[in-house]
Amino acid sequence: MTLEDCESTLELCFRCSRCKWICDWDIKSAEFTYICPSLKKFLFDAYSAQGRMDIARALLRGELEYSDKLLEIIYTCTLCGGCEVTCRRNRADMELLKVLYELRFKCVEDGKGPMEQHKKFAENVERYHNPYGEPHEARFEWMPEDETGDEDAEIGFFVGCTVPYRLPEVARAAVGILKKLKIKFRVFKGEEFCCGGVLYRVG
């Protein structure tokens, strides 16, 4: 799929603004009305899903040219999916996240993305097998040396990058739960590399 394949979604967006706010009947106070983190921070329509739909449509039609500011707007989206949840909850049911991903893929295909600060992620993944630039051999420091899981297990526990390097207590808790439930598992130790999710998200 490409951004061109998302054109029907772009045309169907009727600018209801539901992608920007928590559903009316769920709002507890004015402080928590925004569902879009980047819109709440920058307070300008372009930073909402609706604004980015307009940007994507304009790029496809050749009505808009790339600029540093445009790329900043595209890449400040956290891809949290809040916009799609409220869109679907309000019966519009459009795949906004797909459009937001394809918009970034287009930036890369056009030689404009990812942003300079994101390129370090790619370098780190290639060199260290994780986006943080941490030593690959430290990936399983959270796990006792004598603990490898069950070699004959049918379930593999893929730990990823963020958990072992930034939240090791989550990895230890997950292992504790698996053991408590008597579920046999194994980890991949030195064979486990980055899943590439961060590279996918930047296009």
PyMOL CGO cylinders between C-alpha atoms (Angstrom):
from pymol import cmd
from pymol.cgo import CYLINDER

trace = [
    CYLINDER, 0.00, 0.00, 0.00, 1.12, 3.58, -0.65, 0.3, 1, 1, 1, 1, 1, 1,
    CYLINDER, 1.12, 3.58, -0.65, -0.16, 7.02, 0.29, 0.3, 1, 1, 1, 1, 1, 1,
    CYLINDER, -0.16, 7.02, 0.29, -1.88, 7.09, -3.11, 0.3, 1, 1, 1, 1, 1, 1,
    CYLINDER, -1.88, 7.09, -3.11, -3.89, 4.03, -2.03, 0.3, 1, 1, 1, 1, 1, 1,
    CYLINDER, -3.89, 4.03, -2.03, -5.13, 6.03, 0.98, 0.3, 1, 1, 1, 1, 1, 1,
    CYLINDER, -5.13, 6.03, 0.98, -6.64, 8.75, -1.20, 0.3, 1, 1, 1, 1, 1, 1,
    CYLINDER, -6.64, 8.75, -1.20, -10.22, 7.63, -0.54, 0.3, 1, 1, 1, 1, 1, 1,
    CYLINDER, -10.22, 7.63, -0.54, -9.62, 7.99, 3.21, 0.3, 1, 1, 1, 1, 1, 1,
    CYLINDER, -9.62, 7.99, 3.21, -8.19, 11.47, 2.65, 0.3, 1, 1, 1, 1, 1, 1,
    CYLINDER, -8.19, 11.47, 2.65, -11.22, 12.45, 0.61, 0.3, 1, 1, 1, 1, 1, 1,
    CYLINDER, -11.22, 12.45, 0.61, -13.67, 11.00, 3.13, 0.3, 1, 1, 1, 1, 1, 1,
    CYLINDER, -13.67, 11.00, 3.13, -12.33, 13.05, 6.04, 0.3, 1, 1, 1, 1, 1, 1,
    CYLINDER, -12.33, 13.05, 6.04, -15.11, 15.60, 6.55, 0.3, 1, 1, 1, 1, 1, 1,
    CYLINDER, -15.11, 15.60, 6.55, -13.23, 17.64, 9.18, 0.3, 1, 1, 1, 1, 1, 1,
    CYLINDER, -13.23, 17.64, 9.18, -15.51, 16.79, 12.10, 0.3, 1, 1, 1, 1, 1, 1,
    CYLINDER, -15.51, 16.79, 12.10, -12.58, 17.32, 14.52, 0.3, 1, 1, 1, 1, 1, 1,
    CYLINDER, -12.58, 17.32, 14.52, -13.45, 14.18, 16.48, 0.3, 1, 1, 1, 1, 1, 1,
    CYLINDER, -13.45, 14.18, 16.48, -9.83, 13.03, 16.08, 0.3, 1, 1, 1, 1, 1, 1,
    CYLINDER, -9.83, 13.03, 16.08, -8.75, 15.88, 18.36, 0.3, 1, 1, 1, 1, 1, 1,
    CYLINDER, -8.75, 15.88, 18.36, -10.87, 15.37, 21.46, 0.3, 1, 1, 1, 1, 1, 1,
    CYLINDER, -10.87, 15.37, 21.46, -11.89, 12.77, 23.99, 0.3, 1, 1, 1, 1, 1, 1,
    CYLINDER, -11.89, 12.77, 23.99, -15.48, 11.72, 23.32, 0.3, 1, 1, 1, 1, 1, 1,
    CYLINDER, -15.48, 11.72, 23.32, -17.88, 14.18, 24.97, 0.3, 1, 1, 1, 1, 1, 1,
    CYLINDER, -17.88, 14.18, 24.97, -19.46, 11.74, 27.38, 0.3, 1, 1, 1, 1, 1, 1,
    CYLINDER, -19.46, 11.74, 27.38, -16.04, 10.60, 28.68, 0.3, 1, 1, 1, 1, 1, 1,
    CYLINDER, -16.04, 10.60, 28.68, -14.58, 14.03, 29.47, 0.3, 1, 1, 1, 1, 1, 1,
    CYLINDER, -14.58, 14.03, 29.47, -14.01, 14.52, 33.19, 0.3, 1, 1, 1, 1, 1, 1,
    CYLINDER, -14.01, 14.52, 33.19, -12.70, 18.08, 33.00, 0.3, 1, 1, 1, 1, 1, 1,
    CYLINDER, -12.70, 18.08, 33.00, -11.50, 20.66, 30.46, 0.3, 1, 1, 1, 1, 1, 1,
    CYLINDER, -11.50, 20.66, 30.46, -7.91, 19.82, 31.40, 0.3, 1, 1, 1, 1, 1, 1,
    CYLINDER, -7.91, 19.82, 31.40, -8.21, 16.39, 29.80, 0.3, 1, 1, 1, 1, 1, 1,
    CYLINDER, -8.21, 16.39, 29.80, -10.18, 17.15, 26.63, 0.3, 1, 1, 1, 1, 1, 1,
    CYLINDER, -10.18, 17.15, 26.63, -7.38, 16.66, 24.09, 0.3, 1, 1, 1, 1, 1, 1,
    CYLINDER, -7.38, 16.66, 24.09, -6.73, 13.16, 22.80, 0.3, 1, 1, 1, 1, 1, 1,
    CYLINDER, -6.73, 13.16, 22.80, -3.90, 14.24, 20.47, 0.3, 1, 1, 1, 1, 1, 1,
    CYLINDER, -3.90, 14.24, 20.47, -0.58, 14.92, 22.30, 0.3, 1, 1, 1, 1, 1, 1,
    CYLINDER, -0.58, 14.92, 22.30, 0.98, 16.99, 19.50, 0.3, 1, 1, 1, 1, 1, 1,
    CYLINDER, 0.98, 16.99, 19.50, -2.14, 19.14, 19.08, 0.3, 1, 1, 1, 1, 1, 1,
    CYLINDER, -2.14, 19.14, 19.08, -2.21, 19.79, 22.83, 0.3, 1, 1, 1, 1, 1, 1,
    CYLINDER, -2.21, 19.79, 22.83, 1.44, 20.86, 22.74, 0.3, 1, 1, 1, 1, 1, 1,
    CYLINDER, 1.44, 20.86, 22.74, 1.41, 23.05, 19.62, 0.3, 1, 1, 1, 1, 1, 1,
    CYLINDER, 1.41, 23.05, 19.62, -2.25, 24.23, 19.61, 0.3, 1, 1, 1, 1, 1, 1,
    CYLINDER, -2.25, 24.23, 19.61, -2.41, 24.48, 15.82, 0.3, 1, 1, 1, 1, 1, 1,
    CYLINDER, -2.41, 24.48, 15.82, -4.67, 22.43, 13.55, 0.3, 1, 1, 1, 1, 1, 1,
    CYLINDER, -4.67, 22.43, 13.55, -1.84, 21.17, 11.35, 0.3, 1, 1, 1, 1, 1, 1,
    CYLINDER, -1.84, 21.17, 11.35, -0.56, 19.12, 14.30, 0.3, 1, 1, 1, 1, 1, 1,
    CYLINDER, -0.56, 19.12, 14.30, -3.79, 17.13, 14.52, 0.3, 1, 1, 1, 1, 1, 1,
    CYLINDER, -3.79, 17.13, 14.52, -4.72, 14.06, 12.48, 0.3, 1, 1, 1, 1, 1, 1,
    CYLINDER, -4.72, 14.06, 12.48, -7.17, 16.22, 10.55, 0.3, 1, 1, 1, 1, 1, 1,
    CYLINDER, -7.17, 16.22, 10.55, -4.37, 18.67, 9.70, 0.3, 1, 1, 1, 1, 1, 1,
    CYLINDER, -4.37, 18.67, 9.70, -2.06, 15.86, 8.64, 0.3, 1, 1, 1, 1, 1, 1,
    CYLINDER, -2.06, 15.86, 8.64, -4.81, 14.43, 6.41, 0.3, 1, 1, 1, 1, 1, 1,
    CYLINDER, -4.81, 14.43, 6.41, -4.91, 17.83, 4.70, 0.3, 1, 1, 1, 1, 1, 1,
    CYLINDER, -4.91, 17.83, 4.70, -1.12, 17.81, 4.37, 0.3, 1, 1, 1, 1, 1, 1,
    CYLINDER, -1.12, 17.81, 4.37, -1.11, 14.31, 2.86, 0.3, 1, 1, 1, 1, 1, 1,
    CYLINDER, -1.11, 14.31, 2.86, -3.82, 15.23, 0.36, 0.3, 1, 1, 1, 1, 1, 1,
    CYLINDER, -3.82, 15.23, 0.36, -2.02, 18.44, -0.62, 0.3, 1, 1, 1, 1, 1, 1,
    CYLINDER, -2.02, 18.44, -0.62, 1.27, 16.57, -1.12, 0.3, 1, 1, 1, 1, 1, 1,
    CYLINDER, 1.27, 16.57, -1.12, -0.45, 14.02, -3.34, 0.3, 1, 1, 1, 1, 1, 1,
    CYLINDER, -0.45, 14.02, -3.34, -2.01, 16.78, -5.45, 0.3, 1, 1, 1, 1, 1, 1,
    CYLINDER, -2.01, 16.78, -5.45, 1.26, 18.68, -5.73, 0.3, 1, 1, 1, 1, 1, 1,
    CYLINDER, 1.26, 18.68, -5.73, -0.25, 21.65, -3.90, 0.3, 1, 1, 1, 1, 1, 1,
    CYLINDER, -0.25, 21.65, -3.90, 2.35, 21.64, -1.13, 0.3, 1, 1, 1, 1, 1, 1,
    CYLINDER, 2.35, 21.64, -1.13, 6.13, 21.46, -1.10, 0.3, 1, 1, 1, 1, 1, 1,
    CYLINDER, 6.13, 21.46, -1.10, 8.37, 19.99, 1.57, 0.3, 1, 1, 1, 1, 1, 1,
    CYLINDER, 8.37, 19.99, 1.57, 9.94, 22.30, 4.13, 0.3, 1, 1, 1, 1, 1, 1,
    CYLINDER, 9.94, 22.30, 4.13, 11.65, 21.83, 7.48, 0.3, 1, 1, 1, 1, 1, 1,
    CYLINDER, 11.65, 21.83, 7.48, 8.46, 22.99, 9.22, 0.3, 1, 1, 1, 1, 1, 1,
    CYLINDER, 8.46, 22.99, 9.22, 6.30, 20.56, 7.25, 0.3, 1, 1, 1, 1, 1, 1,
    CYLINDER, 6.30, 20.56, 7.25, 8.55, 17.64, 8.19, 0.3, 1, 1, 1, 1, 1, 1,
    CYLINDER, 8.55, 17.64, 8.19, 8.47, 18.74, 11.83, 0.3, 1, 1, 1, 1, 1, 1,
    CYLINDER, 8.47, 18.74, 11.83, 4.66, 18.68, 11.75, 0.3, 1, 1, 1, 1, 1, 1,
    CYLINDER, 4.66, 18.68, 11.75, 4.60, 15.23, 10.17, 0.3, 1, 1, 1, 1, 1, 1,
    CYLINDER, 4.60, 15.23, 10.17, 7.13, 13.77, 12.59, 0.3, 1, 1, 1, 1, 1, 1,
    CYLINDER, 7.13, 13.77, 12.59, 5.84, 15.26, 15.84, 0.3, 1, 1, 1, 1, 1, 1,
    CYLINDER, 5.84, 15.26, 15.84, 2.90, 12.85, 15.70, 0.3, 1, 1, 1, 1, 1, 1,
    CYLINDER, 2.90, 12.85, 15.70, 3.48, 10.16, 18.35, 0.3, 1, 1, 1, 1, 1, 1,
    CYLINDER, 3.48, 10.16, 18.35, 1.45, 7.58, 16.35, 0.3, 1, 1, 1, 1, 1, 1,
    CYLINDER, 1.45, 7.58, 16.35, -0.42, 6.78, 19.57, 0.3, 1, 1, 1, 1, 1, 1,
    CYLINDER, -0.42, 6.78, 19.57, -3.62, 6.00, 17.65, 0.3, 1, 1, 1, 1, 1, 1,
    CYLINDER, -3.62, 6.00, 17.65, -5.91, 8.15, 19.80, 0.3, 1, 1, 1, 1, 1, 1,
    CYLINDER, -5.91, 8.15, 19.80, -7.22, 9.90, 16.69, 0.3, 1, 1, 1, 1, 1, 1,
    CYLINDER, -7.22, 9.90, 16.69, -8.22, 6.61, 15.07, 0.3, 1, 1, 1, 1, 1, 1,
    CYLINDER, -8.22, 6.61, 15.07, -9.96, 5.39, 18.23, 0.3, 1, 1, 1, 1, 1, 1,
    CYLINDER, -9.96, 5.39, 18.23, -12.20, 8.46, 18.43, 0.3, 1, 1, 1, 1, 1, 1,
    CYLINDER, -12.20, 8.46, 18.43, -12.74, 8.50, 14.66, 0.3, 1, 1, 1, 1, 1, 1,
    CYLINDER, -12.74, 8.50, 14.66, -13.99, 4.92, 14.75, 0.3, 1, 1, 1, 1, 1, 1,
    CYLINDER, -13.99, 4.92, 14.75, -15.98, 5.46, 17.91, 0.3, 1, 1, 1, 1, 1, 1,
    CYLINDER, -15.98, 5.46, 17.91, -17.85, 8.26, 16.18, 0.3, 1, 1, 1, 1, 1, 1,
    CYLINDER, -17.85, 8.26, 16.18, -18.75, 6.03, 13.22, 0.3, 1, 1, 1, 1, 1, 1,
    CYLINDER, -18.75, 6.03, 13.22, -16.37, 7.58, 10.70, 0.3, 1, 1, 1, 1, 1, 1,
    CYLINDER, -16.37, 7.58, 10.70, -14.24, 4.40, 10.93, 0.3, 1, 1, 1, 1, 1, 1,
    CYLINDER, -14.24, 4.40, 10.93, -11.22, 5.57, 8.92, 0.3, 1, 1, 1, 1, 1, 1,
    CYLINDER, -11.22, 5.57, 8.92, -7.72, 4.11, 9.11, 0.3, 1, 1, 1, 1, 1, 1,
    CYLINDER, -7.72, 4.11, 9.11, -5.94, 7.29, 10.14, 0.3, 1, 1, 1, 1, 1, 1,
    CYLINDER, -5.94, 7.29, 10.14, -2.85, 5.53, 11.47, 0.3, 1, 1, 1, 1, 1, 1,
    CYLINDER, -2.85, 5.53, 11.47, -2.31, 3.84, 8.10, 0.3, 1, 1, 1, 1, 1, 1,
    CYLINDER, -2.31, 3.84, 8.10, -2.34, 7.26, 6.44, 0.3, 1, 1, 1, 1, 1, 1,
    CYLINDER, -2.34, 7.26, 6.44, 0.08, 8.68, 9.02, 0.3, 1, 1, 1, 1, 1, 1,
    CYLINDER, 0.08, 8.68, 9.02, 2.51, 5.81, 8.45, 0.3, 1, 1, 1, 1, 1, 1,
    CYLINDER, 2.51, 5.81, 8.45, 2.22, 6.06, 4.67, 0.3, 1, 1, 1, 1, 1, 1,
    CYLINDER, 2.22, 6.06, 4.67, 2.84, 9.80, 4.90, 0.3, 1, 1, 1, 1, 1, 1,
    CYLINDER, 2.84, 9.80, 4.90, 6.19, 9.09, 6.54, 0.3, 1, 1, 1, 1, 1, 1,
    CYLINDER, 6.19, 9.09, 6.54, 7.02, 6.37, 4.03, 0.3, 1, 1, 1, 1, 1, 1,
    CYLINDER, 7.02, 6.37, 4.03, 6.39, 8.93, 1.28, 0.3, 1, 1, 1, 1, 1, 1,
    CYLINDER, 6.39, 8.93, 1.28, 8.73, 11.42, 2.97, 0.3, 1, 1, 1, 1, 1, 1,
    CYLINDER, 8.73, 11.42, 2.97, 11.49, 8.79, 2.92, 0.3, 1, 1, 1, 1, 1, 1,
    CYLINDER, 11.49, 8.79, 2.92, 10.74, 7.72, -0.67, 0.3, 1, 1, 1, 1, 1, 1,
    CYLINDER, 10.74, 7.72, -0.67, 10.92, 11.37, -1.73, 0.3, 1, 1, 1, 1, 1, 1,
    CYLINDER, 10.92, 11.37, -1.73, 14.31, 11.72, -0.01, 0.3, 1, 1, 1, 1, 1, 1,
    CYLINDER, 14.31, 11.72, -0.01, 13.01, 14.15, 2.62, 0.3, 1, 1, 1, 1, 1, 1,
    CYLINDER, 13.01, 14.15, 2.62, 12.74, 11.90, 5.65, 0.3, 1, 1, 1, 1, 1, 1,
    CYLINDER, 12.74, 11.90, 5.65, 13.43, 10.73, 8.22, 0.3, 1, 1, 1, 1, 1, 1,
    CYLINDER, 13.43, 10.73, 8.22, 14.55, 13.78, 10.18, 0.3, 1, 1, 1, 1, 1, 1,
    CYLINDER, 14.55, 13.78, 10.18, 18.22, 14.14, 10.95, 0.3, 1, 1, 1, 1, 1, 1,
    CYLINDER, 18.22, 14.14, 10.95, 17.86, 13.15, 14.61, 0.3, 1, 1, 1, 1, 1, 1,
    CYLINDER, 17.86, 13.15, 14.61, 16.13, 9.92, 13.60, 0.3, 1, 1, 1, 1, 1, 1,
    CYLINDER, 16.13, 9.92, 13.60, 19.02, 8.75, 11.44, 0.3, 1, 1, 1, 1, 1, 1,
    CYLINDER, 19.02, 8.75, 11.44, 21.00, 7.99, 14.57, 0.3, 1, 1, 1, 1, 1, 1,
    CYLINDER, 21.00, 7.99, 14.57, 18.43, 5.30, 15.40, 0.3, 1, 1, 1, 1, 1, 1,
    CYLINDER, 18.43, 5.30, 15.40, 19.19, 3.54, 12.13, 0.3, 1, 1, 1, 1, 1, 1,
    CYLINDER, 19.19, 3.54, 12.13, 22.94, 3.76, 12.73, 0.3, 1, 1, 1, 1, 1, 1,
    CYLINDER, 22.94, 3.76, 12.73, 22.54, 2.35, 16.23, 0.3, 1, 1, 1, 1, 1, 1,
    CYLINDER, 22.54, 2.35, 16.23, 20.31, -0.52, 15.06, 0.3, 1, 1, 1, 1, 1, 1,
    CYLINDER, 20.31, -0.52, 15.06, 22.85, -1.47, 12.41, 0.3, 1, 1, 1, 1, 1, 1,
    CYLINDER, 22.85, -1.47, 12.41, 25.84, -1.22, 14.74, 0.3, 1, 1, 1, 1, 1, 1,
    CYLINDER, 25.84, -1.22, 14.74, 24.48, -2.24, 18.15, 0.3, 1, 1, 1, 1, 1, 1,
    CYLINDER, 24.48, -2.24, 18.15, 21.23, -4.04, 17.20, 0.3, 1, 1, 1, 1, 1, 1,
    CYLINDER, 21.23, -4.04, 17.20, 19.19, -1.57, 19.28, 0.3, 1, 1, 1, 1, 1, 1,
    CYLINDER, 19.19, -1.57, 19.28, 18.15, 2.07, 18.72, 0.3, 1, 1, 1, 1, 1, 1,
    CYLINDER, 18.15, 2.07, 18.72, 19.69, 3.32, 21.97, 0.3, 1, 1, 1, 1, 1, 1,
    CYLINDER, 19.69, 3.32, 21.97, 23.30, 2.58, 21.06, 0.3, 1, 1, 1, 1, 1, 1,
    CYLINDER, 23.30, 2.58, 21.06, 23.66, 0.31, 24.11, 0.3, 1, 1, 1, 1, 1, 1,
    CYLINDER, 23.66, 0.31, 24.11, 26.13, -2.62, 23.96, 0.3, 1, 1, 1, 1, 1, 1,
    CYLINDER, 26.13, -2.62, 23.96, 24.47, -5.66, 22.40, 0.3, 1, 1, 1, 1, 1, 1,
    CYLINDER, 24.47, -5.66, 22.40, 26.01, -7.92, 25.04, 0.3, 1, 1, 1, 1, 1, 1,
    CYLINDER, 26.01, -7.92, 25.04, 24.18, -5.96, 27.75, 0.3, 1, 1, 1, 1, 1, 1,
    CYLINDER, 24.18, -5.96, 27.75, 20.72, -6.86, 26.36, 0.3, 1, 1, 1, 1, 1, 1,
    CYLINDER, 20.72, -6.86, 26.36, 20.24, -9.67, 28.88, 0.3, 1, 1, 1, 1, 1, 1,
    CYLINDER, 20.24, -9.67, 28.88, 22.01, -8.23, 31.91, 0.3, 1, 1, 1, 1, 1, 1,
    CYLINDER, 22.01, -8.23, 31.91, 18.61, -8.09, 33.65, 0.3, 1, 1, 1, 1, 1, 1,
    CYLINDER, 18.61, -8.09, 33.65, 18.46, -11.89, 33.61, 0.3, 1, 1, 1, 1, 1, 1,
    CYLINDER, 18.46, -11.89, 33.61, 20.53, -14.06, 36.00, 0.3, 1, 1, 1, 1, 1, 1,
    CYLINDER, 20.53, -14.06, 36.00, 23.35, -15.86, 34.17, 0.3, 1, 1, 1, 1, 1, 1,
    CYLINDER, 23.35, -15.86, 34.17, 22.06, -19.28, 35.11, 0.3, 1, 1, 1, 1, 1, 1,
    CYLINDER, 22.06, -19.28, 35.11, 18.58, -18.45, 33.75, 0.3, 1, 1, 1, 1, 1, 1,
    CYLINDER, 18.58, -18.45, 33.75, 18.09, -19.18, 30.06, 0.3, 1, 1, 1, 1, 1, 1,
    CYLINDER, 18.09, -19.18, 30.06, 14.57, -20.52, 30.06, 0.3, 1, 1, 1, 1, 1, 1,
    CYLINDER, 14.57, -20.52, 30.06, 13.74, -23.98, 28.75, 0.3, 1, 1, 1, 1, 1, 1,
    CYLINDER, 13.74, -23.98, 28.75, 15.65, -24.96, 25.63, 0.3, 1, 1, 1, 1, 1, 1,
    CYLINDER, 15.65, -24.96, 25.63, 12.89, -27.39, 24.61, 0.3, 1, 1, 1, 1, 1, 1,
    CYLINDER, 12.89, -27.39, 24.61, 10.15, -24.76, 25.04, 0.3, 1, 1, 1, 1, 1, 1,
    CYLINDER, 10.15, -24.76, 25.04, 7.79, -24.01, 22.16, 0.3, 1, 1, 1, 1, 1, 1,
    CYLINDER, 7.79, -24.01, 22.16, 7.34, -20.39, 23.28, 0.3, 1, 1, 1, 1, 1, 1,
    CYLINDER, 7.34, -20.39, 23.28, 10.00, -17.78, 22.65, 0.3, 1, 1, 1, 1, 1, 1,
    CYLINDER, 10.00, -17.78, 22.65, 10.10, -14.67, 24.83, 0.3, 1, 1, 1, 1, 1, 1,
    CYLINDER, 10.10, -14.67, 24.83, 11.18, -11.78, 22.59, 0.3, 1, 1, 1, 1, 1, 1,
    CYLINDER, 11.18, -11.78, 22.59, 12.19, -9.05, 25.03, 0.3, 1, 1, 1, 1, 1, 1,
    CYLINDER, 12.19, -9.05, 25.03, 12.79, -6.23, 22.53, 0.3, 1, 1, 1, 1, 1, 1,
    CYLINDER, 12.79, -6.23, 22.53, 14.97, -3.16, 23.11, 0.3, 1, 1, 1, 1, 1, 1,
    CYLINDER, 14.97, -3.16, 23.11, 13.16, -0.72, 25.39, 0.3, 1, 1, 1, 1, 1, 1,
    CYLINDER, 13.16, -0.72, 25.39, 12.39, -3.24, 28.13, 0.3, 1, 1, 1, 1, 1, 1,
    CYLINDER, 12.39, -3.24, 28.13, 15.90, -4.68, 28.71, 0.3, 1, 1, 1, 1, 1, 1,
    CYLINDER, 15.90, -4.68, 28.71, 17.73, -1.38, 28.31, 0.3, 1, 1, 1, 1, 1, 1,
    CYLINDER, 17.73, -1.38, 28.31, 15.26, 1.02, 29.93, 0.3, 1, 1, 1, 1, 1, 1,
    CYLINDER, 15.26, 1.02, 29.93, 12.71, -1.03, 31.91, 0.3, 1, 1, 1, 1, 1, 1,
    CYLINDER, 12.71, -1.03, 31.91, 14.45, -4.24, 33.05, 0.3, 1, 1, 1, 1, 1, 1,
    CYLINDER, 14.45, -4.24, 33.05, 12.01, -4.66, 35.93, 0.3, 1, 1, 1, 1, 1, 1,
    CYLINDER, 12.01, -4.66, 35.93, 9.27, -5.31, 33.34, 0.3, 1, 1, 1, 1, 1, 1,
    CYLINDER, 9.27, -5.31, 33.34, 11.32, -8.17, 31.83, 0.3, 1, 1, 1, 1, 1, 1,
    CYLINDER, 11.32, -8.17, 31.83, 11.92, -9.69, 35.25, 0.3, 1, 1, 1, 1, 1, 1,
    CYLINDER, 11.92, -9.69, 35.25, 8.21, -9.41, 36.10, 0.3, 1, 1, 1, 1, 1, 1,
    CYLINDER, 8.21, -9.41, 36.10, 7.23, -11.09, 32.81, 0.3, 1, 1, 1, 1, 1, 1,
    CYLINDER, 7.23, -11.09, 32.81, 9.57, -13.99, 33.51, 0.3, 1, 1, 1, 1, 1, 1,
    CYLINDER, 9.57, -13.99, 33.51, 8.12, -14.25, 37.01, 0.3, 1, 1, 1, 1, 1, 1,
    CYLINDER, 8.12, -14.25, 37.01, 4.59, -14.49, 35.61, 0.3, 1, 1, 1, 1, 1, 1,
    CYLINDER, 4.59, -14.49, 35.61, 5.57, -17.14, 33.04, 0.3, 1, 1, 1, 1, 1, 1,
    CYLINDER, 5.57, -17.14, 33.04, 7.20, -19.23, 35.76, 0.3, 1, 1, 1, 1, 1, 1,
    CYLINDER, 7.20, -19.23, 35.76, 4.28, -18.79, 38.14, 0.3, 1, 1, 1, 1, 1, 1,
    CYLINDER, 4.28, -18.79, 38.14, 1.98, -20.08, 35.40, 0.3, 1, 1, 1, 1, 1, 1,
    CYLINDER, 1.98, -20.08, 35.40, 4.41, -22.95, 34.70, 0.3, 1, 1, 1, 1, 1, 1,
    CYLINDER, 4.41, -22.95, 34.70, 4.71, -21.87, 31.06, 0.3, 1, 1, 1, 1, 1, 1,
    CYLINDER, 4.71, -21.87, 31.06, 7.89, -23.12, 29.45, 0.3, 1, 1, 1, 1, 1, 1,
    CYLINDER, 7.89, -23.12, 29.45, 9.71, -20.44, 27.49, 0.3, 1, 1, 1, 1, 1, 1,
    CYLINDER, 9.71, -20.44, 27.49, 13.13, -19.60, 26.15, 0.3, 1, 1, 1, 1, 1, 1,
    CYLINDER, 13.13, -19.60, 26.15, 14.94, -16.36, 25.36, 0.3, 1, 1, 1, 1, 1, 1,
    CYLINDER, 14.94, -16.36, 25.36, 17.20, -15.79, 22.38, 0.3, 1, 1, 1, 1, 1, 1,
    CYLINDER, 17.20, -15.79, 22.38, 20.17, -14.21, 24.16, 0.3, 1, 1, 1, 1, 1, 1,
    CYLINDER, 20.17, -14.21, 24.16, 22.79, -13.08, 21.62, 0.3, 1, 1, 1, 1, 1, 1,
    CYLINDER, 22.79, -13.08, 21.62, 20.55, -14.00, 18.69, 0.3, 1, 1, 1, 1, 1, 1,
    CYLINDER, 20.55, -14.00, 18.69, 17.93, -11.37, 19.56, 0.3, 1, 1, 1, 1, 1, 1,
    CYLINDER, 17.93, -11.37, 19.56, 18.20, -8.14, 17.55, 0.3, 1, 1, 1, 1, 1, 1,
    CYLINDER, 18.20, -8.14, 17.55, 15.99, -5.05, 17.28, 0.3, 1, 1, 1, 1, 1, 1,
    CYLINDER, 15.99, -5.05, 17.28, 12.60, -5.78, 15.72, 0.3, 1, 1, 1, 1, 1, 1,
    CYLINDER, 12.60, -5.78, 15.72, 12.96, -2.62, 13.60, 0.3, 1, 1, 1, 1, 1, 1,
    CYLINDER, 12.96, -2.62, 13.60, 9.79, -1.01, 14.98, 0.3, 1, 1, 1, 1, 1, 1,
    CYLINDER, 9.79, -1.01, 14.98, 11.45, 2.36, 15.53, 0.3, 1, 1, 1, 1, 1, 1,
    CYLINDER, 11.45, 2.36, 15.53, 12.71, 2.38, 11.92, 0.3, 1, 1, 1, 1, 1, 1,
    CYLINDER, 12.71, 2.38, 11.92, 9.24, 1.52, 10.66, 0.3, 1, 1, 1, 1, 1, 1,
    CYLINDER, 9.24, 1.52, 10.66, 7.72, 4.37, 12.67, 0.3, 1, 1, 1, 1, 1, 1,
    CYLINDER, 7.72, 4.37, 12.67, 10.06, 6.96, 11.16, 0.3, 1, 1, 1, 1, 1, 1,
    CYLINDER, 10.06, 6.96, 11.16, 9.35, 5.72, 7.67, 0.3, 1, 1, 1, 1, 1, 1,
]
cmd.load_cgo(trace, "trace")
